[in-house]
């Protein structure tokens, strides 16, 4: 996301010298290999010259940046299903521009406002778009600390991750976790001692509270997974060589983290139910003609979004589906594209230039099998998710509320069964992916420990199971 914003900012600099009346383009559809790709230009603000899409949630809400008619940067919110702008998020510090980096399913966002090279504020936006500054770690100088904070990720429970810089004497950057916006964050620590500086920074968090990011260790920067109070060193493709750098940027709810090992895009798979699980690394393919590729986001179906680049070729947005690389290409007449976000519906967002003005436009892509075929793959299994929206420790006669959702790129309609663990279940059918409405609350009538789980079956019989929620009734 950071690299995408740097590209966007560079184009904004050009926009200050070039006037344009560019309007939003229509969607275009084209085929790459066995995949049909639809690209949509989300357009510009009235009188604006450039835009960029930075994040998308599972409701299809897109957050980004765009210039207005006065050249000021605003934070529009697009409906990815219609392309319409439905809201604007506030700025925080008038000295600069707050940049959203991640949006959860409740409409909350986090990001960073770069005041200058040495001063930066971590920003949280509530569901109405109101901006708040995130506090630094406890014990940091009250004048120094607040302007040395960055926020990068937020999960559906509202937990946020980023970095907070210590004050004198160390001035080290520490990966941190905020439980709420008003209290100092938890210091997640370091993988170990760095040869040059002690450093860590958190970039992504899933709904299980598992965090990924990067930390100095010896001569290199290494990716980490933090879970259950422990920071785990993510291995490189060469094995245990500490001198080879790795970087982790995102993690899904099924135990898949994404990032890089040296120049190569990789994933790390771990068991979410086993706190002793060692993440296993696997390389993703680099598309033909490119030198390197960078993952930026991953959804619960293991689709990975990012971009590929080469010294002789401008960046192209990339989707990895079923571990195959799909080059999303560039808009006709444009020269580059990058993808920075993907949701469980398979909607991908990012930025690219388009014909006519050669300036950045917010883009969205969807990818389906061409001609109704499998795109070289078999029927996809539904990816189900279950989240408690009320307390999971309750008294007899009280209820549990949940958010049940699923994603599946093909082969509906779907049936679902939510097993509450006490011998009862809620079943039904739906023609739409996403959140299943009217499925809760459920009242527990006896004491005990119960495990609730969602199962979704597609039109071809493939069954996808969710994570398990443990409910304690006393």
C-alpha positions as CSV (number, residue, x, y, z in Angstrom):
1,X,0.0,0.0,0.0
2,X,2.8,2.3,0.8
3,X,4.4,1.8,-2.6
4,X,1.1,2.4,-4.3
5,X,0.7,5.7,-2.5
6,X,4.2,6.8,-3.5
7,X,3.2,6.2,-7.1
8,X,0.0,8.1,-6.6
9,X,1.8,11.0,-4.9
10,X,4.2,11.2,-7.8
11,X,1.4,11.5,-10.3
12,X,-0.3,14.2,-8.1
13,X,2.9,16.2,-8.4
14,X,2.5,16.0,-12.2
15,X,-1.2,16.9,-11.9
16,X,-0.1,20.2,-10.4
17,X,1.4,21.1,-13.7
18,X,-1.2,19.6,-16.1
19,X,-4.9,20.6,-16.2
20,X,-7.4,18.0,-17.3
21,X,-11.1,17.5,-17.5
22,X,-10.9,13.7,-17.4
23,X,-14.2,11.9,-16.7
24,X,-14.8,8.4,-15.4
25,X,-14.6,5.6,-18.0
26,X,-16.9,2.7,-18.3
27,X,-16.0,-0.8,-17.3
28,X,-14.1,-2.9,-19.9
29,X,-13.9,-6.7,-20.1
30,X,-11.1,-8.7,-21.6
31,X,-9.7,-12.3,-21.5
32,X,-6.3,-13.4,-20.2
33,X,-5.6,-17.1,-20.6
34,X,-8.6,-18.9,-19.0
35,X,-9.8,-15.8,-17.1
36,X,-12.3,-13.1,-18.0
37,X,-11.3,-9.8,-16.3
38,X,-13.6,-6.8,-15.9
39,X,-11.8,-3.5,-15.0
40,X,-13.8,-0.5,-13.8
41,X,-12.6,3.1,-13.6
42,X,-14.1,4.4,-10.3
43,X,-13.5,7.9,-11.6
44,X,-12.7,11.3,-10.2
45,X,-14.2,14.0,-8.0
46,X,-15.9,16.8,-9.8
47,X,-13.2,19.1,-11.2
48,X,-10.5,16.7,-9.9
49,X,-7.6,15.3,-11.9
50,X,-6.5,12.0,-10.2
51,X,-7.7,9.3,-7.8
52,X,-6.5,6.1,-6.2
53,X,-8.2,3.2,-4.6
54,X,-6.3,1.9,-1.5
55,X,-8.6,-0.5,0.4
56,X,-11.8,-2.5,0.1
57,X,-13.9,-4.3,2.7
58,X,-16.2,-7.3,2.4
59,X,-19.2,-5.1,1.8
60,X,-17.6,-3.7,-1.3
61,X,-16.8,-0.3,0.2
62,X,-13.7,1.2,-1.3
63,X,-11.5,3.9,0.4
64,X,-8.9,6.0,-1.4
65,X,-7.6,9.4,-2.3
66,X,-8.6,11.9,-4.9
67,X,-7.9,15.5,-5.8
68,X,-10.8,18.0,-5.9
69,X,-11.2,21.1,-8.0
70,X,-8.8,23.0,-5.7
71,X,-6.1,20.4,-6.0
72,X,-6.6,19.4,-2.4
73,X,-6.5,15.7,-1.6
74,X,-9.8,14.2,-0.3
75,X,-10.7,10.7,1.0
76,X,-13.7,9.5,-1.1
77,X,-15.6,6.3,-0.3
78,X,-16.9,4.4,-3.3
79,X,-19.5,1.7,-3.5
80,X,-17.6,-1.0,-5.5
81,X,-20.9,-2.5,-6.7
82,X,-22.2,0.7,-8.3
83,X,-19.1,2.9,-8.7
84,X,-20.9,5.7,-6.9
85,X,-19.2,7.8,-4.2
86,X,-21.3,7.5,-1.0
87,X,-19.2,9.4,1.5
88,X,-16.0,11.3,2.4
89,X,-13.7,10.6,5.3
90,X,-12.3,13.6,7.3
91,X,-8.7,14.8,7.3
92,X,-7.0,14.8,10.6
93,X,-4.1,17.3,10.8
94,X,-4.5,20.3,8.5
95,X,-0.8,20.4,8.0
96,X,-0.9,17.4,5.7
97,X,-3.2,14.6,4.3
98,X,-4.3,11.5,6.1
99,X,-4.1,8.4,3.9
100,X,-6.4,5.5,4.6
101,X,-4.7,2.1,4.3
102,X,-7.3,-0.5,5.5
103,X,-11.1,-0.5,6.0
104,X,-13.0,-3.2,8.0
105,X,-16.5,-4.5,7.5
106,X,-17.9,-2.1,10.1
107,X,-16.7,0.9,8.0
108,X,-13.8,1.7,10.4
109,X,-10.4,2.6,8.9
110,X,-6.8,3.2,9.8
111,X,-4.0,5.0,8.0
112,X,-1.2,7.4,8.4
113,X,-0.7,11.2,7.9
114,X,2.8,12.1,6.9
115,X,3.3,15.6,8.1
116,X,6.9,15.6,6.8
117,X,9.7,13.0,6.6
118,X,10.2,12.9,10.3
119,X,6.7,13.5,11.7
120,X,3.7,11.2,11.2
121,X,0.4,10.5,12.9
122,X,-1.5,7.3,13.1
123,X,-5.1,7.9,12.2
124,X,-8.3,6.0,13.0
125,X,-11.6,6.8,11.3
126,X,-15.0,5.7,12.8
127,X,-17.8,4.4,10.7
128,X,-19.1,8.0,10.1
129,X,-15.7,9.1,8.7
130,X,-14.6,11.1,11.7
131,X,-10.8,11.0,12.2
132,X,-8.9,10.6,15.5
133,X,-5.2,10.5,16.3
134,X,-4.0,7.2,17.7
135,X,-1.9,7.4,20.9
136,X,1.8,6.3,21.2
137,X,3.1,3.6,23.5
138,X,2.9,4.3,27.3
139,X,5.9,6.1,28.7
140,X,6.8,7.9,25.5
141,X,7.4,11.7,25.7
142,X,3.9,13.3,25.3
143,X,5.1,15.8,22.8
144,X,7.3,13.5,20.8
145,X,5.2,10.3,20.8
146,X,1.9,11.3,19.1
147,X,3.8,12.6,16.0
148,X,5.8,9.3,15.6
149,X,3.0,6.8,15.1
150,X,1.7,5.0,12.0
151,X,-1.3,2.7,11.6
152,X,-1.5,0.1,8.9
153,X,-4.2,-2.5,9.6
154,X,-7.6,-3.0,11.4
155,X,-9.7,-6.1,11.8
156,X,-13.4,-6.6,12.2
157,X,-13.1,-6.5,16.0
158,X,-11.6,-3.0,15.8
159,X,-8.1,-4.0,16.8
160,X,-5.5,-1.9,15.0
161,X,-1.8,-2.4,14.3
162,X,1.1,-0.2,13.2
163,X,4.2,1.3,14.8
164,X,5.1,3.7,17.6
165,X,8.5,5.2,18.1
166,X,10.2,5.3,21.5
167,X,11.6,8.6,22.7
168,X,15.1,9.1,24.1
169,X,17.4,7.4,24.5
170,X,16.7,4.6,22.0
171,X,14.3,6.2,19.4
172,X,13.5,2.6,18.2
173,X,10.3,1.8,16.2
174,X,8.1,-0.8,17.9
175,X,5.3,-2.9,16.3
176,X,2.2,-2.1,18.3
177,X,-1.4,-3.3,18.8
178,X,-4.3,-1.0,19.8
179,X,-7.4,-2.6,21.3
180,X,-9.3,0.7,21.1
181,X,-8.4,4.1,19.8
182,X,-8.1,6.0,23.1
183,X,-5.7,3.8,25.0
184,X,-1.9,3.3,24.5
185,X,-1.1,0.3,22.4
186,X,0.6,-2.9,23.4
187,X,4.3,-3.2,22.4
188,X,4.7,-6.4,20.4
189,X,8.5,-6.4,20.8
190,X,11.2,-7.5,18.4
191,X,12.3,-10.8,16.8
192,X,15.8,-10.1,18.4
193,X,18.7,-7.7,18.1
194,X,19.4,-6.0,14.8
195,X,23.0,-5.4,13.8
196,X,22.2,-1.7,13.0
197,X,19.1,-0.9,14.9
198,X,16.3,-2.6,16.8
199,X,13.1,-2.2,14.8
200,X,9.7,-3.8,14.3
201,X,6.5,-2.7,12.5
202,X,3.1,-4.4,12.2
203,X,1.2,-4.3,8.9
204,X,-1.8,-6.7,9.1
205,X,-4.1,-8.3,11.6
206,X,-6.8,-10.9,11.1
207,X,-10.0,-11.5,13.1
208,X,-8.2,-14.0,15.4
209,X,-5.8,-11.2,16.6
210,X,-2.9,-12.7,14.7
211,X,-0.5,-10.0,13.5
212,X,2.1,-9.9,10.7
213,X,4.9,-7.4,10.1
214,X,8.6,-7.0,9.9
215,X,11.4,-6.8,12.4
216,X,15.2,-6.4,12.4
217,X,17.1,-9.5,13.2
218,X,20.9,-9.6,12.8
219,X,21.8,-8.0,9.4
220,X,18.4,-8.4,7.8
221,X,14.8,-7.4,8.1
222,X,12.6,-10.4,8.6
223,X,8.8,-11.0,8.4
224,X,7.1,-12.1,11.6
225,X,3.8,-13.6,12.7
226,X,2.7,-12.5,16.2
227,X,0.1,-14.7,18.0
228,X,-0.6,-15.7,21.6
229,X,1.9,-13.2,22.9
230,X,4.8,-14.7,20.8
231,X,6.6,-13.3,17.8
232,X,7.5,-16.0,15.2
233,X,10.3,-15.5,12.6
234,X,8.9,-16.3,9.2
235,X,11.3,-18.4,7.2
236,X,12.9,-17.5,3.9
237,X,13.0,-19.6,0.7
238,X,16.6,-20.5,1.4
239,X,15.7,-22.0,4.8
240,X,17.0,-20.7,8.0
241,X,19.5,-18.1,6.6
242,X,19.0,-15.0,8.7
243,X,20.8,-12.8,6.3
244,X,18.1,-13.2,3.6
245,X,15.4,-10.6,4.1
246,X,11.7,-11.4,4.2
247,X,8.7,-9.2,4.6
248,X,5.1,-9.9,5.6
249,X,2.3,-7.5,4.8
250,X,-1.1,-9.2,5.3
251,X,-2.8,-12.3,6.8
252,X,-6.2,-13.8,6.3
253,X,-8.6,-15.6,8.8
254,X,-7.6,-19.1,7.5
255,X,-3.9,-18.9,8.5
256,X,-2.3,-17.6,5.3
257,X,0.2,-14.7,5.5
258,X,1.6,-13.1,2.3
259,X,4.8,-11.1,1.6
260,X,8.2,-11.5,0.1
261,X,11.4,-13.5,0.4
262,X,14.1,-11.5,-1.3
263,X,12.7,-10.7,-4.8
264,X,10.1,-13.5,-4.7
265,X,6.4,-13.3,-3.7
266,X,5.6,-15.9,-1.1
267,X,2.9,-17.2,1.3
268,X,3.3,-18.7,4.8
269,X,0.6,-21.2,5.9
270,X,0.0,-22.0,9.5
271,X,-2.5,-23.8,11.7
272,X,-4.8,-21.3,13.4
273,X,-5.9,-23.9,16.0
274,X,-2.3,-24.8,17.0
275,X,-0.3,-22.0,18.7
276,X,2.9,-24.1,18.2
277,X,2.4,-24.3,14.4
278,X,5.4,-23.4,12.3
279,X,4.4,-21.3,9.3
280,X,5.4,-23.1,6.0
281,X,6.7,-20.9,3.2
282,X,5.8,-21.4,-0.5
283,X,6.7,-19.3,-3.5
284,X,4.1,-17.7,-5.7
285,X,5.0,-17.5,-9.4
286,X,6.3,-14.3,-10.9
287,X,4.4,-13.5,-14.2
288,X,6.3,-14.0,-17.4
289,X,8.3,-11.0,-18.5
290,X,8.7,-9.5,-15.0
291,X,11.7,-9.5,-12.6
292,X,9.9,-9.4,-9.3
293,X,6.4,-9.3,-7.8
294,X,5.0,-7.9,-4.5
295,X,1.9,-9.2,-2.7
296,X,-0.2,-6.5,-1.0
297,X,-3.4,-8.3,0.3
298,X,-5.0,-11.7,0.7
299,X,-8.6,-12.8,1.2
300,X,-10.1,-15.8,2.9
301,X,-10.2,-17.8,-0.3
302,X,-6.4,-17.5,-0.5
303,X,-6.7,-15.1,-3.5
304,X,-3.6,-12.8,-3.3
305,X,-3.5,-9.3,-4.9
306,X,-0.3,-7.3,-5.7
307,X,1.8,-6.1,-8.6
308,X,4.8,-7.2,-10.6
309,X,7.6,-5.0,-12.0
310,X,10.7,-5.1,-14.1
311,X,13.4,-2.6,-15.1
312,X,12.0,-2.5,-18.6
313,X,8.2,-2.8,-17.9
314,X,6.0,-0.6,-15.8
315,X,4.2,-2.3,-12.9
316,X,1.1,-4.4,-13.6
317,X,-1.6,-5.4,-11.1
318,X,-1.5,-9.1,-10.4
319,X,-4.0,-11.6,-9.0
320,X,-2.7,-15.0,-7.7
321,X,-5.6,-17.4,-7.7
322,X,-5.1,-21.1,-6.9
323,X,-1.4,-20.2,-6.9
324,X,-1.5,-19.1,-10.6
325,X,-0.5,-15.6,-11.5
326,X,-3.1,-13.6,-13.5
327,X,-1.7,-10.4,-15.1
328,X,-4.5,-7.9,-14.8
329,X,-2.7,-5.6,-17.3
330,X,-3.2,-1.9,-17.8
331,X,-6.1,0.2,-18.9
332,X,-5.9,0.7,-22.7
333,X,-3.7,3.7,-23.3
334,X,-2.3,3.6,-19.8
335,X,1.1,2.5,-18.8
336,X,0.9,1.0,-15.3
337,X,-1.4,-0.5,-12.6
338,X,-1.0,-1.7,-9.0
339,X,-3.4,-3.7,-6.8
340,X,-3.6,-2.8,-3.1
341,X,-6.6,-4.6,-1.8
342,X,-8.9,-7.6,-2.2
343,X,-12.1,-8.7,-0.4
344,X,-13.8,-12.0,0.1
345,X,-16.0,-11.4,-2.9
346,X,-12.9,-11.3,-5.1
347,X,-13.2,-7.6,-5.9
348,X,-9.7,-6.1,-6.3
349,X,-8.8,-2.4,-6.0
350,X,-5.8,-0.3,-6.9
351,X,-4.6,2.4,-9.1
352,X,-3.5,2.9,-12.7
353,X,-3.2,5.3,-15.5
354,X,-5.8,5.4,-18.3
355,X,-5.9,6.8,-21.8
356,X,-6.6,10.5,-22.4
357,X,-4.9,12.1,-19.4
358,X,-2.2,9.6,-18.3
359,X,-2.9,10.4,-14.7
360,X,-3.8,8.0,-11.9
361,X,-7.4,6.7,-11.6
362,X,-8.9,4.5,-8.9
363,X,-9.5,1.1,-10.5
364,X,-11.4,-2.1,-9.6
365,X,-11.0,-5.5,-11.1
366,X,-13.1,-8.7,-10.9
367,X,-11.8,-12.0,-12.4
368,X,-14.0,-15.0,-13.3
369,X,-13.5,-18.1,-15.4
370,X,-13.7,-17.3,-19.1
371,X,-16.7,-18.7,-21.0
372,X,-18.1,-20.4,-17.9
373,X,-15.2,-22.8,-17.8
374,X,-12.9,-23.5,-14.9
375,X,-10.1,-21.1,-15.9
376,X,-7.8,-24.1,-15.6
377,X,-9.2,-24.9,-12.1
378,X,-12.0,-26.9,-10.6
379,X,-15.0,-25.7,-8.7
380,X,-14.0,-23.3,-5.9
381,X,-15.0,-24.2,-2.4
382,X,-17.0,-21.5,-0.5
383,X,-14.9,-19.6,2.1
384,X,-17.0,-19.1,5.2
385,X,-16.4,-16.8,8.2
386,X,-18.2,-16.6,11.6
387,X,-17.6,-13.7,14.0
388,X,-19.2,-13.1,17.4
389,X,-20.8,-9.7,17.7
390,X,-21.8,-10.1,21.3
391,X,-20.1,-11.7,24.3
392,X,-19.2,-15.4,24.1
393,X,-19.4,-15.8,27.9
394,X,-23.1,-15.6,28.8
395,X,-25.6,-16.9,31.4
396,X,-28.3,-19.5,30.7
397,X,-31.2,-17.9,28.9
398,X,-29.0,-15.3,27.2
399,X,-28.2,-15.1,23.5
400,X,-25.3,-15.0,21.2
401,X,-25.2,-12.8,18.1
402,X,-22.9,-13.5,15.2
403,X,-22.0,-12.2,11.8
404,X,-22.0,-15.1,9.3
405,X,-20.6,-14.5,5.8
406,X,-19.0,-16.3,2.9
407,X,-17.3,-15.8,-0.4
408,X,-17.4,-17.9,-3.5
409,X,-16.5,-16.8,-7.0
410,X,-18.7,-19.4,-8.8
411,X,-21.5,-21.9,-8.7
412,X,-24.4,-20.6,-6.6
413,X,-27.0,-20.7,-5.2
414,X,-25.9,-21.8,-1.8
415,X,-27.3,-23.5,1.3
416,X,-25.9,-22.9,4.8
417,X,-26.1,-24.5,8.2
418,X,-25.0,-22.7,11.4
419,X,-24.5,-25.4,14.0
420,X,-24.7,-23.7,17.4
421,X,-23.0,-26.6,19.2
422,X,-25.9,-27.3,21.6
423,X,-27.8,-29.7,19.3
424,X,-29.6,-27.0,17.4
425,X,-28.9,-25.4,14.0
426,X,-30.0,-22.6,11.7
427,X,-30.3,-23.5,8.1
428,X,-31.3,-21.7,4.9
429,X,-30.6,-20.8,1.3
430,X,-29.3,-17.7,-0.4
431,X,-28.5,-16.5,-3.9
432,X,-26.0,-13.9,-2.8
433,X,-22.5,-14.1,-1.4
434,X,-21.5,-11.9,1.5
435,X,-23.2,-11.5,4.9
436,X,-26.1,-13.9,5.7
437,X,-28.9,-11.9,7.2
438,X,-31.3,-13.0,9.9
439,X,-29.2,-15.9,11.1
440,X,-28.9,-14.8,14.8
441,X,-29.3,-14.3,17.7
442,X,-29.5,-17.8,19.3
443,X,-30.5,-18.4,22.9
444,X,-28.6,-21.0,24.9
445,X,-30.8,-22.9,27.4
446,X,-28.2,-24.9,29.3
447,X,-24.8,-24.5,30.8
448,X,-21.6,-25.8,29.2
449,X,-19.0,-25.0,26.5
450,X,-20.4,-25.0,23.0
451,X,-18.7,-24.7,19.6
452,X,-20.5,-22.8,16.9
453,X,-19.5,-23.3,13.3
454,X,-20.9,-22.3,9.9
455,X,-20.9,-24.6,6.8
456,X,-21.8,-23.3,3.3
457,X,-22.6,-25.6,0.4
458,X,-22.4,-24.4,-3.2
459,X,-24.5,-25.5,-6.2
460,X,-22.1,-28.3,-7.1
461,X,-21.9,-29.7,-3.6
462,X,-18.6,-28.2,-2.4
463,X,-18.8,-27.5,1.3
464,X,-16.8,-24.7,3.0
465,X,-16.5,-24.6,6.8
466,X,-15.9,-21.5,8.9
467,X,-13.7,-20.9,12.0
468,X,-15.2,-22.1,15.3
469,X,-16.5,-19.8,18.0
470,X,-16.4,-21.2,21.6
471,X,-19.4,-20.1,23.7
472,X,-19.3,-20.6,27.5
473,X,-22.7,-20.6,29.1
474,X,-22.8,-20.5,32.9
